[in-house]
Structures are given as C-alpha cells and as structure tokens.
C-alpha cells in the first residue's frame, strides 16, 4: 500500500503536495457522486425537462457570473483560507439539503438554489485551488504533480463517483447527499492542516475592475499563454458540440441503447487514466510541443472517425485514445500556465482562462444541438472535425513556443 501511495503521490514532491492532492481527490469523489445523484434527484421531483436542464446549467451559471471576481479574490486573500471557507459553505448547503430530504420537505426550487450555491462556492474554491500547486511544487515537477491530480479527476470523478452516486440514490435520495456532506467535511479537515509558503501580494487598495483588467491585460500581452487560452476556448467549442450529441450518437448511430452513452464516457475516462499515469514517462521522452501537436491531431481525428463509423468497437477505441490525449493535453496546458504566470497573478489569469473554458463548452453544446437539429448528428461531428483542423493549422507552428512559455 505504501509503494502504491508513493507511486501516486511521490514523496519527493513533499508533504504539502500529498495533502493537497488528497484534498483534490476527495473533492472529486464528492463531485462525482453528485454528477449522477443531482439529475436523479431533480428527475424524482419533476418531469419537466426544462427544470432538469436548469439543474445542469445552474453550477455553470455561477462560473459565468462570478468567475472573474473569484480570480481577484484569490489574488487578494489567503488562498488556503478562501478554499477552507468556501468548502465550509458547501458543507452547510449540503447538510441543509440532507435535513430537507430526511424530513421530506425538499422541492425543486430548494434543489436548484442549492445547486446554484454549490456552483458559486465551487467557483471560488477551484479558482483558488488551481493556484496552489505552483506554491508547493518546483516548476520542473509541475507536470508530474498535475498528472497525479488528473488521475484523481479521471478515476474518482468520472469513473467511480457517478456509479457510487447512482447506487446510493437507489438506496434512498438522502444517501448520496449525505455522502457528499461527509466527503466535503474531510476536505475541510485537510485544508485546515495544509501549510503554504507566504505569498508576496501587491500593496494598496485597488478596485475589482482594475484587478480584473490587469489579469486580462497580462494574458493578452503574453503571446504563448494568450494563444493557449484561445486554443482551449476554440477546441472546447468543437469538443462541447460533439459531447452534447454523444448520447444521441450512441443510440442512433451505434445502436447501443440507453447504456451506450455511459459506455462511451467510461472509455474516455479509462483513456484519461492511462494518459495521466503515463505522463511522467511521456514528458521525459518527448518534447512538450510534440506532445501537444500529437494530442490535437488525435482530437481532430476523433471527430472525423466518429462521423464515419457505425461500429461500436471502433468508436470505443477512438474514445479511449481521445481520453489519453485529453488527459495529457490538460496536464500539459495547466503546467504551462502555472509555470508562466507570476505567483501574485495566478488567480486572475486562471479565472480568465477557466471562464474561457466554460464559455467554450456552453457555446459548443448550444451550437452542437442546433447543428444536429438541422443536419443530424453527423453534421455536428463534421463541424468538430473541420473546426479542430482549422484551429490546429493556425497554431501548429506556435505550439513548441507555447509549451515552454514559463521556462
């Protein structure tokens, strides 16, 4: 067990990293449980598809409204304390929901408000959390450190969490929510014991608008990070379009029925685990720019192959490969950003970056649904392929420079 723990969380990265990665993994499990339990809970209270869809949109809405402000706050206050307070808020909200469920007093409005509050708290917590790794780990080790975080996101959040949440919900609607409360309480306990080095902050009182503008200007004025952010925004549009219709694709094109979507997402998650565990070896053997180029070629090809095939085994193999690239690309892009951005501005630049990611996914989902209505699922997939190819062609020569922006 000790050897496994050392493999997943290398001792050379320090005790602070180990406590932080354990915190992230636990939070991923709490979120993963609610990925399944949240929609099931709403569906048990209403059959209105608009209200159910509103439940999925509520957490993302919090990011769109509060994302940039969360970055300002993360650069102004103690980041560990910010995470601690926001996770205490999450525990309180979930505990109130548990009591409401246990006393049979919960309604649709209560659940929607709870999801909105949880999304707002998560926005502040995740923005601050994304700034902590560079404070604990040396620049040369950020790649392997972020890969270990990615392992937890793939295995715990996407593979283990949803089935656990669904199984707990089958035993009673209160159980997955209670489990989330316990897991978030453990997150709070770990954050209370986490020690961070002191961070030198910019002196003086400043307006929120000025701080936001400074973060945007820094990103806009740094060509590698600016190109990286724009690339991720655009690739999230094409990815979001394909992912939005994947459930229809699994049923109509592959004939896999109701379980097809879960099977395809599981294949992508398995690939993500493989990519995260392989990241250290890949980073030692290949240049980061080459890894980014190959990854985006794989992503572009994924859309095209899915558009062409009606064979489930081919689609599943392609999504395993896509999962590998998504994990490697996500780890690399996070590492590049963390290395390049000054410590005192990590919160503001990260918030702009994350807002772009969320906006790309939302825009992609809307666009993908509209294209599927007009031209069918294949129209959406071909859009993803053509759009990805165009973006990749535009940034191909810049990728090596982007990969080493912070070195």
Backbone torsions as a table, in degrees:
resi	resn	phi	psi	omega
1	UNK	NA	-39.3	179.9
2	UNK	-63.9	-39.9	-179.9
3	UNK	-66.5	-38.4	177.7
4	UNK	-64.3	-44.1	179.4
5	UNK	-62.6	-38.5	179.0
6	UNK	-69.1	-31.7	176.5
7	UNK	-68.9	-43.9	-177.7
8	UNK	-74.6	-36.1	-178.9
9	UNK	-132.8	82.4	-175.4
10	UNK	-52.8	133.4	-176.9
11	UNK	-62.8	-29.3	-177.4
12	UNK	-64.6	-17.5	178.5
13	UNK	-81.3	-9.4	172.3
14	UNK	99.1	157.8	-179.5
15	UNK	-65.8	-31.1	178.8
16	UNK	-63.8	-42.0	176.6
17	UNK	-61.9	-43.9	-177.9
18	UNK	-61.4	-41.8	179.0
19	UNK	-68.4	-38.5	-179.7
20	UNK	-66.9	-43.5	-178.3
21	UNK	-67.9	-34.4	175.5
22	UNK	-64.7	-37.8	176.3
23	UNK	-62.4	-47.2	179.4
24	UNK	-61.4	-43.6	-178.5
25	UNK	-63.3	-41.8	179.6
26	UNK	-65.1	-42.7	177.1
27	UNK	-62.7	-37.3	177.2
28	UNK	-62.4	-39.0	178.4
29	UNK	-66.5	-42.5	178.2
30	UNK	-60.4	-44.1	179.4
31	UNK	-68.6	-38.4	-179.4
32	UNK	-63.7	-38.8	177.4
33	UNK	-59.6	-40.7	-177.0
34	UNK	-81.1	-14.0	174.7
35	UNK	-57.7	-41.0	178.4
36	UNK	-88.9	-43.0	-172.5
37	UNK	-70.0	-34.1	-178.5
38	UNK	-60.5	-55.9	177.4
39	UNK	-61.4	-36.8	178.8
40	UNK	-63.8	-39.1	179.7
41	UNK	-65.1	-45.9	178.8
42	UNK	-64.3	-41.1	-179.5
43	UNK	-65.6	-25.7	177.7
44	UNK	-77.6	-16.5	-177.9
45	UNK	-102.1	-23.9	-178.8
46	UNK	-151.8	151.8	174.7
47	UNK	-104.0	4.1	-179.4
48	UNK	-73.9	112.8	-177.6
49	UNK	-63.5	-28.7	179.0
50	UNK	-65.1	-43.6	179.7
51	UNK	-66.7	-37.2	178.1
52	UNK	-65.7	-43.6	177.3
53	UNK	-64.7	-33.9	178.0
54	UNK	-62.6	-35.2	177.2
55	UNK	-63.1	-37.5	177.4
56	UNK	-71.3	-32.1	-177.0
57	UNK	-81.6	-24.5	-173.5
58	UNK	-56.9	-49.2	179.6
59	UNK	-62.7	-38.9	178.9
60	UNK	-67.0	-33.5	178.1
61	UNK	-60.6	-38.1	178.3
62	UNK	-62.0	-39.0	178.1
63	UNK	-63.8	-43.8	-177.5
64	UNK	-63.6	-39.4	-176.8
65	UNK	-78.5	-40.8	-169.0
66	UNK	-109.2	-5.7	-171.2
67	UNK	-55.6	-49.6	-177.5
68	UNK	-67.8	-37.8	178.0
69	UNK	-65.8	-36.1	178.2
70	UNK	-61.0	-36.6	177.4
71	UNK	-65.3	-39.7	177.4
72	UNK	-62.9	-46.3	-179.1
73	UNK	-62.0	-41.0	-178.8
74	UNK	-62.8	-29.3	178.1
75	UNK	-86.7	-13.0	-176.9
76	UNK	-98.1	-30.0	-171.8
77	UNK	-117.5	175.3	174.5
78	UNK	-64.0	115.7	-173.5
79	UNK	-66.3	-38.1	177.1
80	UNK	-63.7	-42.4	179.4
81	UNK	-64.8	-38.0	177.3
82	UNK	-61.0	-45.7	177.3
83	UNK	-63.1	-39.7	-179.2
84	UNK	-62.6	-48.1	-177.9
85	UNK	-65.5	-44.9	-177.8
86	UNK	-66.6	-32.9	177.6
87	UNK	-76.2	-28.4	171.1
88	UNK	-64.1	-41.4	176.1
89	UNK	-58.8	-43.9	179.2
90	UNK	-61.3	-41.7	178.5
91	UNK	-61.2	-43.7	-178.8
92	UNK	-63.9	-46.8	-179.6
93	UNK	-60.4	-45.7	-178.3
94	UNK	-68.0	-37.4	178.9
95	UNK	-64.2	-41.7	176.3
96	UNK	-61.2	-40.1	178.4
97	UNK	-65.7	-37.5	176.5
98	UNK	-60.7	-45.9	180.0
99	UNK	-62.4	-42.5	179.9
100	UNK	-62.6	-40.4	178.6
101	UNK	-68.3	-41.7	-178.0
102	UNK	-66.3	-30.6	180.0
103	UNK	-97.9	6.9	176.4
104	UNK	60.0	40.6	-180.0
105	UNK	-116.8	12.7	-176.3
106	UNK	-85.7	146.4	176.4
107	UNK	-136.6	176.3	-177.3
108	UNK	-60.6	-44.1	-179.1
109	UNK	-60.2	-42.3	179.7
110	UNK	-60.5	-44.5	-179.4
111	UNK	-65.4	-43.0	-180.0
112	UNK	-63.6	-43.1	177.9
113	UNK	-63.3	-40.7	179.0
114	UNK	-62.0	-43.5	179.7
115	UNK	-65.2	-37.1	177.8
116	UNK	-65.8	-44.3	178.7
117	UNK	-64.9	-40.3	178.4
118	UNK	-65.4	-38.3	177.4
119	UNK	-64.6	-40.2	178.7
120	UNK	-64.5	-45.4	179.0
121	UNK	-64.0	-41.0	179.3
122	UNK	-64.4	-35.6	178.1
123	UNK	-58.1	-48.8	179.2
124	UNK	-68.0	-42.0	-177.8
125	UNK	-65.5	-45.8	-177.9
126	UNK	-69.4	-36.9	178.0
127	UNK	-63.9	-44.8	177.3
128	UNK	-66.9	-40.5	-178.4
129	UNK	-61.9	-34.1	-179.6
130	UNK	-68.6	-15.1	-179.2
131	UNK	-95.6	-8.2	-172.4
132	UNK	-80.6	-34.4	-174.8
133	UNK	-57.6	-44.6	178.4
134	UNK	-65.3	-17.3	178.1
135	UNK	-80.9	-19.1	-174.8
136	UNK	-110.3	-25.7	-171.3
137	UNK	-121.8	139.8	177.5
138	UNK	-63.9	152.8	-176.9
139	UNK	-55.2	-38.6	-176.6
140	UNK	-67.1	-21.3	-177.3
141	UNK	-102.4	2.8	-176.3
142	UNK	-64.6	-33.0	179.8
143	UNK	-60.2	-52.6	-178.7
144	UNK	-68.3	-34.1	178.7
145	UNK	-64.4	-46.6	178.9
146	UNK	-68.1	-31.4	176.3
147	UNK	-63.4	-37.2	179.4
148	UNK	-69.6	-34.9	173.1
149	UNK	-63.8	-40.6	179.8
150	UNK	-63.6	-36.3	176.4
151	UNK	-55.8	-46.3	179.5
152	UNK	-64.6	-40.8	-179.0
153	UNK	-62.6	-40.5	-177.2
154	UNK	-75.3	-51.1	-173.7
155	UNK	-75.0	-43.2	-172.7
156	UNK	-86.2	-49.1	-175.2
157	UNK	-73.0	-43.4	-172.0
158	UNK	-98.0	-31.8	-177.5
159	UNK	-95.8	-51.7	-173.9
160	UNK	-84.9	-42.5	-172.7
161	UNK	-58.9	-54.1	-177.6
162	UNK	-59.5	-44.8	176.8
163	UNK	-62.6	-37.5	177.7
164	UNK	-64.2	-43.8	179.2
165	UNK	-61.7	-42.8	179.3
166	UNK	-65.5	-40.6	-180.0
167	UNK	-65.8	-41.5	178.1
168	UNK	-65.3	-38.7	179.2
169	UNK	-64.1	-36.1	178.6
170	UNK	-62.7	-29.3	178.0
171	UNK	-79.6	-18.5	-179.2
172	UNK	154.9	138.0	-174.1
173	UNK	-59.6	-26.7	-176.2
174	UNK	-74.9	-25.9	-169.3
175	UNK	-68.2	-45.8	178.5
176	UNK	-64.2	-33.4	178.5
177	UNK	-69.4	-40.1	176.2
178	UNK	-64.0	-39.8	178.0
179	UNK	-62.3	-40.0	177.9
180	UNK	-63.6	-39.1	178.5
181	UNK	-61.3	-42.9	179.6
182	UNK	-65.2	-44.8	-179.4
183	UNK	-64.0	-41.7	179.1
184	UNK	-67.9	-32.8	175.3
185	UNK	-63.2	-38.2	176.8
186	UNK	-65.8	-37.9	176.0
187	UNK	-59.3	-45.3	178.6
188	UNK	-59.7	-43.0	179.8
189	UNK	-61.2	-43.5	-179.9
190	UNK	-67.4	-39.5	178.5
191	UNK	-65.2	-35.6	179.1
192	UNK	-63.6	-26.3	-177.8
193	UNK	-99.2	-3.2	-178.3
194	UNK	-77.1	134.6	177.8
195	UNK	-112.3	130.3	-179.9
196	UNK	-120.4	149.3	174.1
197	UNK	-68.0	156.3	179.9
198	UNK	-65.8	145.4	179.7
199	UNK	-117.3	125.9	177.8
200	UNK	-76.9	122.0	-177.5
201	UNK	-107.4	159.0	179.2
202	UNK	-71.1	131.9	-176.9
203	UNK	-75.3	160.0	173.2
204	UNK	91.7	157.6	177.9
205	UNK	-89.1	135.3	-178.1
206	UNK	-136.0	157.2	178.1
207	UNK	-77.0	154.5	178.1
208	UNK	-61.7	-43.6	-179.5
209	UNK	-59.6	-39.4	180.0
210	UNK	-67.3	-39.3	179.0
211	UNK	-66.4	-42.1	177.5
212	UNK	-61.4	-46.0	-178.8
213	UNK	-61.4	-36.7	180.0
214	UNK	-65.9	-40.6	177.2
215	UNK	-63.8	-43.1	178.7
216	UNK	-64.3	-43.1	-179.8
217	UNK	-63.4	-40.3	179.9
218	UNK	-62.2	-45.9	-179.7
219	UNK	-64.1	-43.8	-179.3
220	UNK	-65.9	-29.4	-177.5
221	UNK	-89.9	-2.4	178.3
222	UNK	-108.8	98.7	-171.8
223	UNK	-53.2	-45.9	-178.6
224	UNK	-63.4	-46.5	-178.4
225	UNK	-70.6	-35.4	176.4
226	UNK	-61.9	-46.0	179.7
227	UNK	-64.5	-39.7	178.2
228	UNK	-61.8	-45.2	-179.4
229	UNK	-64.4	-43.1	178.8
230	UNK	-66.4	-37.4	178.4
231	UNK	-63.7	-43.4	-179.6
232	UNK	-67.8	-39.4	175.2
233	UNK	-57.2	-49.1	-177.1
234	UNK	-69.2	-42.5	179.2
235	UNK	-67.8	-28.0	175.4
236	UNK	-71.1	-27.8	174.4
237	UNK	-65.0	-48.4	-179.0
238	UNK	-68.5	-40.4	177.7
239	UNK	-65.9	-44.4	-179.5
240	UNK	-61.7	-35.2	178.5
241	UNK	-64.7	-48.1	179.8
242	UNK	-65.0	-44.2	-176.8
243	UNK	-65.8	-31.2	-178.6
244	UNK	-65.6	-29.1	-178.0
245	UNK	-107.6	8.7	-175.9
246	UNK	-63.9	-34.2	179.6
247	UNK	-66.1	-37.7	176.5
248	UNK	-70.6	-40.9	178.6
249	UNK	-59.2	-44.1	-178.8
250	UNK	-61.8	-36.5	-178.3
251	UNK	-82.9	-50.6	-172.2
252	UNK	-80.8	-42.3	-175.9
253	UNK	-88.1	-37.4	-175.6
254	UNK	-99.7	-16.4	179.5
255	UNK	66.2	32.4	-177.0
256	UNK	-88.9	-8.6	177.7
257	UNK	76.1	-160.2	-173.2
258	UNK	-66.4	-29.0	-177.3
259	UNK	-83.8	-8.0	-174.1
260	UNK	-60.6	-44.3	-178.2
261	UNK	-61.4	-44.3	178.7
262	UNK	-62.2	-36.9	179.0
263	UNK	-66.5	-43.0	179.8
264	UNK	-67.2	-42.4	178.4
265	UNK	-65.9	-33.9	177.0
266	UNK	-65.6	-38.2	176.9
267	UNK	-61.3	-43.6	178.2
268	UNK	-63.3	-38.9	179.7
269	UNK	-67.1	-40.6	177.0
270	UNK	-60.5	-45.1	176.1
271	UNK	-60.1	-37.4	177.8
272	UNK	-62.4	-39.4	177.7
273	UNK	-64.0	-45.1	178.9
274	UNK	-59.7	-45.0	179.9
275	UNK	-62.8	-42.5	-179.0
276	UNK	-66.2	-42.1	-179.7
277	UNK	-71.0	-25.1	-178.3
278	UNK	-90.0	-5.8	-169.2
279	UNK	-60.5	-42.8	-178.7
280	UNK	-58.4	-45.2	179.0
281	UNK	-66.2	-41.0	179.1
282	UNK	-63.9	-41.3	-178.5
283	UNK	-64.8	-33.6	179.5
284	UNK	-74.7	-29.5	-171.6
285	UNK	-97.8	-26.1	-173.7
286	UNK	-127.2	151.0	174.8
287	UNK	-68.5	144.4	-178.3
288	UNK	-60.8	-37.1	178.7
289	UNK	-62.0	-39.9	177.9
290	UNK	-66.6	-39.8	177.8
291	UNK	-61.7	-40.5	179.9
292	UNK	-67.5	-40.8	179.5
293	UNK	-62.8	-49.0	-179.3
294	UNK	-62.5	-41.0	179.9
295	UNK	-60.4	-44.0	-178.5
296	UNK	-74.0	-27.7	171.6
297	UNK	-64.3	-42.2	178.1
298	UNK	-62.6	-43.8	-179.9
299	UNK	-63.3	-42.2	178.3
300	UNK	-62.1	-44.7	-179.7
301	UNK	-64.9	-31.2	-178.9
302	UNK	-57.5	-47.8	179.4
303	UNK	-59.1	-45.5	-176.8
304	UNK	-65.8	-44.1	-179.5
305	UNK	-65.0	-41.7	177.5
306	UNK	-61.8	-36.3	178.8
307	UNK	-67.3	-30.6	-175.2
308	UNK	-87.3	-35.4	-169.4
309	UNK	-90.9	150.6	168.6
310	UNK	-122.2	11.6	-179.9
311	UNK	-94.3	118.8	-179.7
312	UNK	-56.5	-39.7	-176.7
313	UNK	-65.0	-35.5	177.8
314	UNK	-68.8	-44.6	179.3
315	UNK	-60.9	-41.4	-179.5
316	UNK	-67.1	-40.6	178.3
317	UNK	-63.6	-41.8	179.5
318	UNK	-63.5	-39.2	-179.0
319	UNK	-73.6	-28.0	171.2
320	UNK	-62.8	-47.0	177.9
321	UNK	-61.3	-40.9	177.7
322	UNK	-62.5	-40.4	178.3
323	UNK	-60.9	-40.2	177.0
324	UNK	-60.0	-49.7	-177.8
325	UNK	-66.4	-38.4	-179.4
326	UNK	-61.9	-39.9	179.4
327	UNK	-68.0	-46.2	-179.2
328	UNK	-66.5	-44.4	179.0
329	UNK	-63.3	-45.2	-179.7
330	UNK	-60.8	-41.8	178.5
331	UNK	-65.7	-44.9	-178.2
332	UNK	-64.6	-46.9	-177.4
333	UNK	-64.9	-39.0	176.9
334	UNK	-63.8	-43.2	-179.5
335	UNK	-64.2	-44.3	179.1
336	UNK	-59.1	-46.2	-179.7
337	UNK	-62.2	-45.2	-177.9
338	UNK	-64.1	-35.5	179.2
339	UNK	-72.0	-33.1	-172.6
340	UNK	-85.6	-32.5	-171.8
341	UNK	-85.3	132.8	176.3
342	UNK	-58.9	145.5	-174.9
343	UNK	-55.3	-41.5	-175.7
344	UNK	-70.9	-13.0	-178.4
345	UNK	-114.5	7.1	-176.8
346	UNK	-57.0	-41.2	-176.9
347	UNK	-64.2	-48.1	-176.3
348	UNK	-68.7	-44.4	-179.9
349	UNK	-67.6	-40.4	178.4
350	UNK	-61.8	-39.5	-178.6
351	UNK	-65.5	-39.0	176.3
352	UNK	-63.1	-44.2	-179.5
353	UNK	-61.2	-49.3	-178.4
354	UNK	-67.6	-35.4	177.2
355	UNK	-62.8	-41.1	177.0
356	UNK	-62.6	-39.6	177.5
357	UNK	-60.8	-48.0	-179.1
358	UNK	-64.3	-43.3	-179.2
359	UNK	-62.7	-39.4	178.1
360	UNK	-63.0	-42.0	179.4
361	UNK	-65.7	-42.4	180.0
362	UNK	-65.0	-47.8	180.0
363	UNK	-61.7	-41.0	179.7
364	UNK	-63.6	-42.4	179.7
365	UNK	-62.6	-43.5	179.0
366	UNK	-64.5	-46.2	-178.8
367	UNK	-65.4	-41.5	179.4
368	UNK	-62.6	-41.3	178.0
369	UNK	-64.9	-40.2	-179.9
370	UNK	-66.6	-42.7	179.0
371	UNK	-64.1	-39.5	179.5
372	UNK	-65.5	-35.3	178.0
373	UNK	-65.2	-37.4	-175.7
374	UNK	-83.2	-48.4	-172.4
375	UNK	-120.5	7.2	-179.2
376	UNK	88.0	173.7	-176.1
377	UNK	-61.8	-37.6	-177.7
378	UNK	-63.3	-31.0	177.8
379	UNK	-62.5	-40.4	177.8
380	UNK	-64.8	-43.3	-178.6
381	UNK	-65.4	-40.9	178.0
382	UNK	-67.7	-34.0	173.5
383	UNK	-60.7	-44.6	178.7
384	UNK	-60.2	-41.3	-179.6
385	UNK	-67.0	-50.2	-177.7
386	UNK	-65.7	-42.8	179.4
387	UNK	-63.4	-43.5	179.2
388	UNK	-63.9	-41.9	180.0
389	UNK	-62.5	-40.6	179.9
390	UNK	-65.1	-45.9	-179.8
391	UNK	-62.9	-43.7	-178.8
392	UNK	-62.7	-40.6	178.7
393	UNK	-61.6	-37.2	-178.0
394	UNK	-70.9	-31.7	-175.2
395	UNK	-107.7	1.9	-173.1
396	UNK	-52.7	-49.4	-176.0
397	UNK	-71.9	-21.5	-176.8
398	UNK	-87.7	-15.3	-173.2
399	UNK	-58.1	-42.8	177.3
400	UNK	-60.2	-37.7	178.0
401	UNK	-69.2	-38.5	177.9
402	UNK	-61.5	-44.0	-173.2
403	UNK	-60.7	-28.1	-176.6
404	UNK	-115.7	32.6	-174.6
405	UNK	-63.3	-33.1	-174.0
406	UNK	-99.5	9.4	-175.6
407	UNK	-97.6	NA	NA
